[in-house]
Amino acid sequence: MNTEDAYLVGLRLSGKKVVVVGGGTVAQRRLPLLIANGADVHVIARAASPAVEALSKDDPGISLQLRDFRTGDLDGAWYVIAATDDHDVNAAIAAEAEQRRIFCVRADIAREGSAVTPATFDYDGLSVGVLAGGEHRRSAAIRSAIHEALQQGVITAEVPGEVTAGVALVGGGPGDPELITVRGRRLLARADVVVADRLAPQELLAEIGPHVEVIDAAKIPYGRAMAQDAINQLLVDRAKQGKFVVRLKGGDPFVFARGYEEVLACAEAGIPVTVVPGVTSAIAVPALAGVPVTHRGMTHEFVVVSGHVAPGHPESLVNWNALAAMSGTIVLLMAVERIELFAKVLLDGGRPADTPVLVVQHGTTVAQRTLRATLGDAPERIREEGIRPPAIIVIGQVAGFAG
């Protein structure tokens, strides 16, 4: 077979017998997609990797037989993958498949099979496959480039003239524009209107086309703020005009943001809402600074606390005595302005003064700064170093890791 002459076609394998001979990495890569398409998969292998064994146990659509390939194993098959590490066995499988007029992919020598597997991906209802004359690295690279272009809106998967209305509530992640989810980036590329917070990754806005209306929600802590009711009404009004609105927030819209209020406002107005969770800064920022919020043998719990109101404030819902008594990790958000109060209540509640503290300002961005301190001296150190919001404060033994 000359792979340059390969004829691309989509196979509907639901309920049809597919034989995979070999239980190694090739089988591991191919099985999930075969399962997802409803194929009746029969794996025959002398030995199987743990991942292949797990798939065969967890999915009724796969049967695994640990033995050599035998003549007759292809009875009733529609499609075959020869993926052993034995050239002669693969050749015998391909020969039997050829005799039975069953398409066969050879994982070792693609040109000697009657079929070849393209580099593929699924995107927004599309299945895209690339063949490059047997040059697997080239086909994979082109596949990845097309996928990225779709995600970034360089090319579009939409039907010309198609109008998508409604609101998407998208978490932009902790700051680095590459930490937005694939789905979030895809929806952002479709937007007619983007309503963005100050903490949303600003680089993402540079990728938006000039036809898109970009609105700054101006929710700046302790400064001027656009009333939440006004934001809610703005989302509803633009969506009612038939526009697709993306509400782009920093972090995760459901972690100390007012995302659910926006969901309720849209729902009450009959506007469809898509929620796209984001990577929350409470976990990602410490992780990228070299500190996990949990660690085996050290902590079995962590808690994320909003510091937008002081301990003892009538609106505070935090049980600070309980936090002081716990032995796990405390992650404080929006706490820089009141760090003296938070440190004092934790110390008064019994947290040792030498408890390690990590402070990360502008986490995941080029402006990131880190400060290591203890609970006893953290307030003083934070003021000396001029730490300002946005910053994450991690309190607990994990904060003592070197990073």
Secondary structure, DSSP 8 states (H G I E B T S, - for coil): --GGG--------TT-EEEEEEESHHHHHHHHHHHHTT-EEEEEEEEE-HHHHHHHHH-TTEEEEES---TTTTTTEEEEEE--S-HHHHHHHHHHHHHTT-EEEESS-GGGSSB---EEEEETTEEEEE--TT-HHHHHHHHHHHHHHHHHTSS--S-TT----EEEEEE-BSS-GGGS-HHHHHHHHH-SEEEE-TTS-HHHHTTS-TTSEEEE----TTS----HHHHHHHHHHHHHTT-EEEEEESB-TTSSSSHHHHHHHHHHTT--EEEE----HHHHHHHHTT--S-BTTTBS-EEEEE-SS-TT-TT----HHHHHH--SEEEEES-GGGHHHHHHHHHHTT--TT-EEEEEESTTSTT-EEEEEETTTHHHHHHHHT--SSEEEEESGGGGS--
